[in-house]
């Protein structure tokens, strides 16, 4: 795969961000076969499509275009994470019978307010090329770039600040030159920046421990000199 493939995958990622599903009140998992234009969108608890009974988790098994076997699972709150500590986890195994490109999008609404750092990571195996991005209200805030197989992994941490009732989404793009299987796990999670008061207390505690240790060493030294 050359530069044309890389450029194409970035273009596809941008196009898909524009085509991203409308704001949802519940978790939504979408798969789109670029070649055929076939698409399936599943919401949490949707009868006959979501095979996972757990609230906050979606599992879909099926075929889409040349992607003849797919097992995709998206997990978020209330199963993991919370509005002020968002977590999205996307796992998928996708087999294609020929060359093609598959987009997978997992999103949830109701996050925030958040002021901290967002860490996105992904890893897995592929015979082709993959890319992963995290979106906030359809705008990309983290892009792990394009990776080639057979194995790949990486992560990125970026500062974020967004208001209440925001939408976060995980996007994955898979491209195969022929038949093969891609398997991956992608996660994005946020950690809040500690309040100034919390930082002061932590610093005060560490300083106290350092002074205590210094005093103990002095006492030990005096005792050894006396003896």
Secondary structure in CASP SS format (residue, H / E / C, confidence):
PFRMAT SS
TARGET T0000
AUTHOR 0000-0000-0000
METHOD secondary structure of the structure
MODEL  1
X C 1.00
X C 1.00
X H 1.00
X H 1.00
X H 1.00
X H 1.00
X H 1.00
X H 1.00
X H 1.00
X H 1.00
X H 1.00
X H 1.00
X H 1.00
X H 1.00
X H 1.00
X H 1.00
X H 1.00
X H 1.00
X C 1.00
X C 1.00
X C 1.00
X C 1.00
X C 1.00
X C 1.00
X C 1.00
X C 1.00
X C 1.00
X E 1.00
X E 1.00
X E 1.00
X E 1.00
X E 1.00
X E 1.00
X C 1.00
X C 1.00
X C 1.00
X C 1.00
X C 1.00
X E 1.00
X E 1.00
X E 1.00
X E 1.00
X E 1.00
X C 1.00
X C 1.00
X C 1.00
X C 1.00
X C 1.00
X C 1.00
X C 1.00
X C 1.00
X C 1.00
X C 1.00
X C 1.00
X C 1.00
X C 1.00
X E 1.00
X E 1.00
X E 1.00
X E 1.00
X E 1.00
X E 1.00
X E 1.00
X E 1.00
X C 1.00
X C 1.00
X E 1.00
X E 1.00
X E 1.00
X E 1.00
X E 1.00
X E 1.00
X E 1.00
X E 1.00
X E 1.00
X C 1.00
X C 1.00
X C 1.00
X C 1.00
X C 1.00
X C 1.00
X E 1.00
X C 1.00
X C 1.00
X E 1.00
X C 1.00
X E 1.00
X E 1.00
X E 1.00
X E 1.00
X E 1.00
X E 1.00
X E 1.00
X E 1.00
X E 1.00
X E 1.00
X C 1.00
X C 1.00
X C 1.00
X E 1.00
X E 1.00
X E 1.00
X E 1.00
X E 1.00
X E 1.00
X E 1.00
X E 1.00
X E 1.00
X E 1.00
X E 1.00
X E 1.00
X C 1.00
X C 1.00
X E 1.00
X E 1.00
X E 1.00
X E 1.00
X E 1.00
X E 1.00
X E 1.00
X E 1.00
X E 1.00
X E 1.00
X E 1.00
X E 1.00
X C 1.00
X C 1.00
X C 1.00
X E 1.00
X E 1.00
X E 1.00
X E 1.00
X E 1.00
X E 1.00
X E 1.00
X E 1.00
X C 1.00
X C 1.00
X E 1.00
X E 1.00
X E 1.00
X E 1.00
X E 1.00
X E 1.00
X E 1.00
X E 1.00
X E 1.00
X E 1.00
X C 1.00
X C 1.00
X E 1.00
X E 1.00
X E 1.00
X E 1.00
X E 1.00
X E 1.00
X E 1.00
X E 1.00
X E 1.00
X E 1.00
X E 1.00
X E 1.00
X C 1.00
X C 1.00
X C 1.00
X E 1.00
X E 1.00
X E 1.00
X E 1.00
X E 1.00
X E 1.00
X E 1.00
X E 1.00
X E 1.00
X E 1.00
X E 1.00
X C 1.00
X C 1.00
X C 1.00
X E 1.00
X E 1.00
X E 1.00
X E 1.00
X E 1.00
X E 1.00
X E 1.00
X E 1.00
X E 1.00
X E 1.00
X E 1.00
X E 1.00
X E 1.00
X C 1.00
X C 1.00
X C 1.00
X H 1.00
X H 1.00
X H 1.00
X H 1.00
X H 1.00
X H 1.00
X H 1.00
X H 1.00
X H 1.00
X H 1.00
X H 1.00
X H 1.00
X H 1.00
X H 1.00
X H 1.00
X H 1.00
X H 1.00
X H 1.00
X H 1.00
X H 1.00
X H 1.00
X H 1.00
X H 1.00
X H 1.00
X H 1.00
X H 1.00
X H 1.00
X H 1.00
X H 1.00
X H 1.00
X H 1.00
X C 1.00
END
